[in-house]
Amino acid sequence: MTDAVLGGTGTALINILLLAILFVVAIAIARLRSLFAIVMLSGVYSLVSAAWYILVDAVDVGFTEAAVGAGMSTAVLLGAMLLTARTAKPEKPFSRLGPFIVCLAVGVMLIYATIDLPALGDPTSPANAGVGLTFLQVNWYDTGVPNVVTSVLASYRGFDTLGETAVVFTAGLAVALLLGFGERSLAETLRRNPQPETRPPSVPRDGDAT
């Protein structure tokens, strides 16, 4: 009993620490002007989110967040940054008031919507009835994985998950081609920072005075 209580307390402290890191990183992203720093901190945010998802036994979501959020999205944003400015434009006074009101209103609506959600572990909730109840009963015997969501995504519908992965990879490749990684990025960099023209030394021809 004591070990279980200490283990639960340790997990709760780690959850609070990870959520605090996410809060600090989000504030830093909102206040920074350097696009490179914002992209890097966005990758950090995704990695910390992936760690938190794994801590709460949502391994499938954690892997997706690490691969797409911290991996592919960071690479695409860095590539897009080669074609634009490195620093965000100065904002007008009260320019963030509108987005703040929208975010606040959406947050209030989401909190209000949680009032009608079933309690955690409620056996009569729709998620725990019907097909969901069947998976809860046979999951451990079929796969040996304690997380039912992970076993459903990786085993029962593994081919569907593989198809989703292929779609995400194709979308990332298409975005990379549209942004023009490689020659277009190099041309844009050379246009912004032109190199001084250099001419090869002239070679004297026969009969020229030395």
C-alpha positions in Angstrom: 0.0 0.0 0.0 2.8 2.4 0.9 4.7 1.7 -2.3 1.6 2.3 -4.3 1.0 5.6 -2.6 4.6 6.7 -3.1 4.5 5.6 -6.7 1.3 7.6 -7.3 2.8 10.6 -5.6 5.9 10.4 -7.7 3.9 10.1 -10.9 1.8 13.1 -9.9 4.9 15.2 -9.3 6.3 14.2 -12.7 3.0 15.2 -14.3 3.1 18.6 -12.6 6.7 19.1 -13.6 6.1 18.3 -17.3 3.0 20.5 -17.4 4.9 23.3 -15.8 7.6 22.9 -18.5 5.0 23.0 -21.2 3.5 26.2 -19.7 6.9 28.0 -19.5 7.8 26.9 -23.1 4.4 28.1 -24.4 4.9 31.5 -22.8 8.4 31.8 -24.2 7.1 30.9 -27.7 4.4 33.6 -27.4 7.0 36.3 -26.4 9.9 35.6 -28.7 10.6 37.4 -31.9 13.2 35.1 -33.4 11.6 32.5 -35.7 14.5 30.1 -35.3 14.1 30.1 -31.5 10.3 29.7 -31.9 10.7 26.7 -34.2 13.3 25.1 -31.8 11.1 25.7 -28.8 8.1 24.2 -30.7 10.1 21.0 -31.1 10.9 21.0 -27.4 7.2 21.5 -26.6 6.4 18.5 -28.8 9.1 16.3 -27.2 7.9 17.2 -23.6 4.3 16.5 -24.7 5.3 13.1 -26.1 7.0 12.3 -22.8 3.9 13.3 -20.9 1.7 11.2 -23.2 3.9 8.1 -22.6 3.7 8.8 -18.8 -0.1 8.6 -18.9 0.1 5.4 -20.9 -0.9 6.9 -24.2 2.2 5.5 -26.0 0.7 5.6 -29.5 -0.1 9.3 -29.2 3.4 9.9 -27.7 5.1 8.3 -30.7 2.9 10.3 -33.1 3.7 13.5 -31.3 7.5 12.8 -31.3 7.6 11.8 -35.0 5.2 14.4 -36.5 5.4 17.3 -34.0 9.1 17.2 -33.0 10.4 15.6 -36.1 8.7 16.3 -39.4 7.1 19.6 -38.5 10.3 21.0 -37.1 12.2 20.0 -40.3 9.4 21.6 -42.5 9.4 24.8 -40.5 13.2 25.1 -40.7 13.0 24.6 -44.4 10.3 27.2 -44.8 12.3 29.7 -42.7 15.0 29.6 -45.4 12.5 31.3 -47.7 11.4 34.0 -45.4 12.6 36.4 -42.7 14.4 35.2 -39.6 12.5 37.6 -37.2 8.8 38.3 -36.8 7.5 41.7 -37.8 6.7 44.1 -35.0 3.1 44.0 -33.9 0.7 46.9 -33.5 -0.6 47.8 -30.0 -3.5 45.6 -28.9 -3.0 43.3 -31.9 -3.1 40.2 -29.7 -6.3 41.3 -27.9 -8.5 39.7 -30.6 -6.7 36.3 -30.6 -6.6 36.3 -26.8 -10.4 36.8 -26.6 -11.0 34.0 -29.1 -8.7 31.6 -27.1 -10.4 32.6 -23.9 -13.8 32.0 -25.3 -12.9 28.6 -26.8 -11.3 27.6 -23.4 -14.4 28.5 -21.6 -16.6 26.5 -24.0 -14.3 23.5 -23.7 -14.4 23.6 -19.9 -18.2 23.9 -20.0 -18.4 20.9 -22.3 -16.5 18.8 -19.9 -19.3 19.1 -17.4 -21.4 16.5 -19.4 -18.5 14.0 -19.8 -18.8 10.7 -17.9 -16.7 10.2 -14.8 -13.3 8.5 -15.2 -13.7 4.8 -15.3 -17.5 4.9 -15.5 -18.6 1.4 -16.7 -21.8 2.8 -18.2 -20.1 5.4 -20.5 -20.4 4.9 -24.2 -16.6 4.2 -24.5 -16.9 1.3 -22.1 -20.0 -0.3 -23.6 -20.5 -2.4 -26.7 -17.4 -2.9 -28.8 -15.2 -1.0 -26.3 -16.2 -3.4 -23.6 -15.3 -6.4 -25.7 -11.8 -5.0 -26.4 -11.3 -4.3 -22.7 -12.1 -8.0 -22.0 -10.0 -9.7 -24.7 -7.2 -7.2 -25.1 -4.8 -8.5 -22.5 -5.3 -12.2 -23.6 -4.8 -11.3 -27.3 -1.9 -8.9 -27.1 -0.5 -8.7 -23.6 -0.5 -4.9 -23.8 -2.0 -3.1 -20.8 -2.9 0.0 -22.9 -6.0 -0.8 -24.8 -5.7 2.1 -27.2 -2.1 1.2 -28.1 -3.1 -2.4 -28.8 -6.1 -1.4 -30.9 -4.0 1.0 -33.0 -0.9 -1.2 -33.3 -2.5 -4.7 -33.5 -6.2 -4.8 -34.2 -6.1 -2.0 -36.8 -2.3 -2.1 -37.5 -2.7 -1.9 -41.3 -4.9 1.2 -41.0 -2.3 2.8 -38.8 0.4 1.9 -41.4 -1.7 3.6 -44.0 -2.1 6.7 -41.9 1.7 6.8 -41.4 2.2 6.5 -45.2 -0.3 9.4 -45.7 1.5 11.6 -43.2 4.9 10.8 -44.8 3.5 11.6 -48.3 2.1 14.9 -47.0 5.4 15.9 -45.5 7.2 15.0 -48.7 4.8 17.1 -50.7 5.2 20.1 -48.4 9.0 19.8 -48.7 8.7 19.7 -52.5 6.4 22.7 -52.5 8.8 24.7 -50.4 11.6 23.8 -52.7 14.2 22.5 -50.4 17.6 22.4 -52.0 18.1 24.6 -55.1 15.3 27.0 -54.4 16.4 27.5 -50.8 19.9 28.0 -52.0 18.8 30.5 -54.6 16.8 32.4 -52.0 19.8 32.5 -49.6 22.1 33.8 -52.4 19.5 36.4 -53.4 19.3 37.7 -49.8 23.1 37.5 -49.3 24.7 38.1 -52.6 28.3 36.9 -52.8 31.0 39.2 -54.3 31.7 38.4 -57.9 35.1 36.7 -58.3 36.8 36.4 -61.6 39.5 33.8 -62.4 43.0 35.2 -63.0 43.7 35.9 -66.6 46.1 33.6 -68.3 48.7 35.4 -70.6 48.5 34.3 -74.2 51.5 33.7 -76.5 52.9 37.0 -77.6 51.5 39.1 -74.8 53.9 41.3 -72.9 54.8 40.1 -69.5 
